[in-house]
Amino acid sequence: MEGITTNNKGRVEMIFCATVLACLLAGAIVSPLFAQPYPTKPIRFVLPYPPGGPTDFLGRLIGQKLGERLGQPVVPDNRPGAGGNVGSEVAAKAPPDGYTITIGGFWLASSPSMYKKLNYNPLKDLAPVSIVSQSPNLLLIHPSLPVKSLKELVEYGRANPGKLNFASSGVGSPLHLAGELFKSLAKIDAVHVPYKGGGGPALTALMGGEVQMMVLGPGASMPQISAGKVKALATLTAERLPLLPDVPTAREAGIDLVVTSWHGILAPAGTPRDIVNRLSSEWAKVAVMPDVQEKMQNSGFNAKASTPEQFAEFIKAETALWGRVIKEAKVPTID
């Protein structure tokens, strides 16, 4: 440069480089200080069932508690329809920025095989965050059935093909597919009788002797079990339930039947991993709160938590299981 000696020129260049480096370092230090941590605005929580039902109750409880932990409102957005798939599709197609989450359940695992066409792929278009609830199921029978154990029920079913029938809350419902899985594992022939509801119409039919057996959770069935109107023959759990310590598991009778009712939190696929991990971590803290556990238990849910990886593997296994059951039982698919 004109008017600058070689030595001065070198010093100028050194000062210039030092200034640039200082600015870069300052930016690296300052920018995190001004970066706003997630979340900075309300989070939409898509609930795939109508207000007032059990899934809606669970979602609103989760949303309230997560909002308290995150410092931003988690706002429920009910999007019912197609057995949960309308809301799940809405969530799957939302921007993956951490400001839309949803609650998912059994339908995520069964719908790929139950529906001829889905406008989203539950395994690919949603990012599992954490399981939030796993609740047990029971195999119930009418007291007039001449059996005292699951083993005797299997023997009775094999000796009387087509004479047993079982209730459910509808074709393709969790209770229906659980019954079909039992039939397959026990190698018996039983007739499916669908009703418009499990804990109401189907359970009433079982108490009245219209059907001989059904799968249902203890939340809805315990009063009738205690009154002797139905009998719990086995728990469909890995271990016996403290609530029913004298009722054996299906595995104890040689039938490897473990079926739980479950729900979990998911986000659109592509949501930043640090946000997914943050949501999972916050739920894990909420799940052990005594008031949360009490409220969930009173509504038939058992609070659980998992890592995103564990929940993803669980959904994958459930999808494979129920896909196989639907195919083998030739359950009618939905257009």
N, C-alpha and C positions, 0 to 999 in steps of 0.2 A: 504494500500500500504506500502511496506517495507521502513523503514526509515522515516515515517511520523507519528507524534503523532496523537492521536484522535482529539485534538483541531485543529492542523494544517490541518488534513484531512478534517474536517468540513469546515474550511476556504477555502480550495482548491475547494471543491465541490460547495460552494457558489459562488466563483469567476467564476468557470466554467459555472454554470447556468446563472449568470449575463452576462457572455460573449455571451452565446448562445442567450439569450433574446435580448441583444443589437444588435446582428447580424440580428435577425429576424425583429426587429423594423427598423433597417437601411434599410433592403431589402424592407420593406413595404413602406418606405418613398422614397427610391431612385428609385424603379422600375417604378412608374408612371412618374418620371422625364425623364426616358429614353424610355418609351413606346411611339411609334409614333402614333399620332392621325390619324383617318380615314379622308380622304383617303391619301395613300402614293404613289399611282401610278394612271395612267389613268383608267377611268371607261368606259366600253363598253356600248353603248346605242343601243340596237337592235331595228331597225325600220322595222316593218313588211310590208312596202309597198315600191315600187320602188322610186328612186330619182326623184324629180321634182313635185310630187303630194302634195296635201294639208297635208296629215299625215306626209310626209317627211319634209315639210317646218316647221310644228309645232314641230316635234321632234328635228330638227336642232336648232331651236330657243331656245327650252328648254335646250338642251345640252350645247349650248354656254353660256347661262346665269347661269346654274347650275355650269358649270366649273369655271366660274369667282368667284362664291360664295365659291366653295369648294377648290379652289387653285390647281386643277388638271384637265387636259383635259377630257371632256366627249366626247368620239369618236363615231360618228354614224357608225352603221354596218347594212346596208340594207339587209334584208332577206325576200323578197317578196314571195307570193304564198299562194294558198288556202284561199283567202279572209282574209289574216292577220294571219292565223293559223300557217304557217311555222315559221315565226319570233317569234310568241308567244311560240311555242314549244321549239325553240332554247333557249329562255330566261328561260323558265320553267325548262329546264334540265341543266342549267349552275350551277356552284358551288355557293352556297348561301353565298358568302363572301362579298357582297356589291360592287363588281367590275363588275357586270352585272346588268343593268336595262333595261326596255323596255317601250314602249308606247302601250297602249291598248285602244280599243274602242268598238263599238257596237258588233263586232264579238265575243267578249268574252262572251256576254250574249246570243247571238243567236246560236252560233256554237254547243253547246251541244245538241240542238234539231234539227239543220239543217243537221248535219253530222252523218251518221250512226256509224262512228268510228273516234274518235279523239285519238291521241297518247299522249295527256296530258289532265288534268282536270283544266279548268280555275279557278274554285273556290278553288281547293285544292293545285294546283302546283304553284300558283303565289301569292305573298304577295302584296296587295294594299298599295301604298304609299300615293298618293293624286290624286284627280281629278284635271285636269289642264284646262279643257274647257267644257263649256256647252253652246250650241248655239240653238236658237229657231227655230221652224219650222212653216210654214204657210200652210193652206189649200187653194189652188189656184183653180180657175175655169176659163173656157173660157168665155169671155164676152157675147157670144151669148146665154149662158144657161139662161133660163127665171126664174132666182131666184135672190133675193136681199139680202138674209141672209142665215145663216146656217140652221135655222129652215125651211125655204122654200126649201132648197136643200134636206133636209131629207124628207120632204113631197113629193117633186118631185120624189125622188128615190123610195119611197114606192108606189107611184102611177104608176110608170113606171119601174117595175122590169126588170133588165137585159139591160136597155137602156143606163144607165150610164156606162162609162168606165174610168179607171184611169191609169195614166202612172207611171212608176217607173224606177229605174236604174238597174233592173234585179230581177229575182226570189230570194227571201230570203234577198233582200237588205233592209236597214232601211226604205227606201221610200215605198217599197212594203208592208212590215209588218205594217207600220203606216197606210197605206190605208186599209189593212185587219182589223186592229183594229177599224178604223172608221166605216167600214161596219158593224162590229159586234155590236158596241155600238149604231149605228144609226138604226140597224135592216133594212138595205137595201141590195139589190142585185146589185152589180156592177162588171164589167168585168175588170180583171187586164191585162194591156198591157205592157210588159217589153221592155225596150230599153237599149242600151249599154251606159249608162251614164245618170245622172239626170239633172245637170245644162246645158247640151248640147242637146243631142238628145231628151230626154223626154220633156224638156221645149219647145223645138222647135215644137214638136208634139202638145203640148197643145196650143201654139200660133197659129198653123195652123189649129186647130179644129179637129185634128185626134182623140183626146181624150178630155173629158170634165173637168177632174179634176186631181189634183195630190198634193202630199205633198212635200214641198221644203223649204229650208232656205231662209231668206231675202237676204243673200249675193249674191246669183245667180239670184234671182227673182226681186229685187227692180227696176232695170232699166226697166224691162218689165211691172211691175206694174205701174211705173210712166208714161210710154208711153201708158198705157191703153190697152196693148196687152193681159194681163191676169189680173184677179181680185183676190185680197186677200179677202177671205170670212171670215176667222177666224184665230186667232193665236192659236197654240197648246201649250200655255204657261199658267202658273198659273195667270199671270197678263198681262194686255195690254202692248204692246211694245211702248216705247217712239218714236221709228222710225215710227210707224203706230198707232197713238193714237186713230184714229177713227175706227180701226178694232177691233171688240170684240173678246174675247177669246171663245173657244169652250164651256167652262164651262158656260159662260153667256147664251148660247143657250140650256143648259141642257145636253150637251154631255161632259162627264168627260174624255176628251182626252188631255193629256199633254205628248208630245213627244219631247225630245231634242236630238240633236246630241252631243255626249260627247267623251272625251278622258281623259286618266289618266296615271300616272306613276306607274309601278309595278316592283317588284323584284322577284327572285326565292323564293319559299316558304322555310322557314328556315333561311332567312337572319336575322342576329342579330337585335333585336328590337331597340337597340340604333341607329343603322345605318338607319333603316327604318324611325325612328322618326327624325333623322338628315336630311335626304333627304326631308321629308315632310315639316319640318320647313324651310329649305332653299327655297323650291319652294314657300311657302307662302309669303316669302319676295320678291321673283322674281315677283310673280303674280300681285303685286300692283305697280310695276314700270311703270311709264307713257309710256316709249318707248315700253315696252313689250305689254302693253294693246293696244297701237296704232297699232303696227305691227300685233297683233293677230286679231284685229277688221278689219283691212284692208284686211285680208285674210279670213274673215268669221268666226272667232273664238271669243268667249267671255272668257276672262281669269277668272279662278276660282281656289279655293284652298279648301282643306278639311283635316281632320285628316285621318289617315289610317283606323280607325274604321268606320268613316262615308262613306268612299269610298267603304269599304268592304260591308257594308249594302246596298249601292246603287247598286253595281254589283249583289248582291244576289236578290234584288227586280227586277232588270231588267231581270235577267235570268229567274225568275219565270214568269214574264209578257210575255216575248216573246216566251218562251216555250209553254205557254198556247195558244197564238195567232197562232203559227205554227201548233199546234195540231188541234185546232178548225177549222182553215182555210184549213187544209189538204194540207199544202205547201209541194211540193215534196222534199224529203230529198236527200242528196248527199252521194254517196258511198265513 
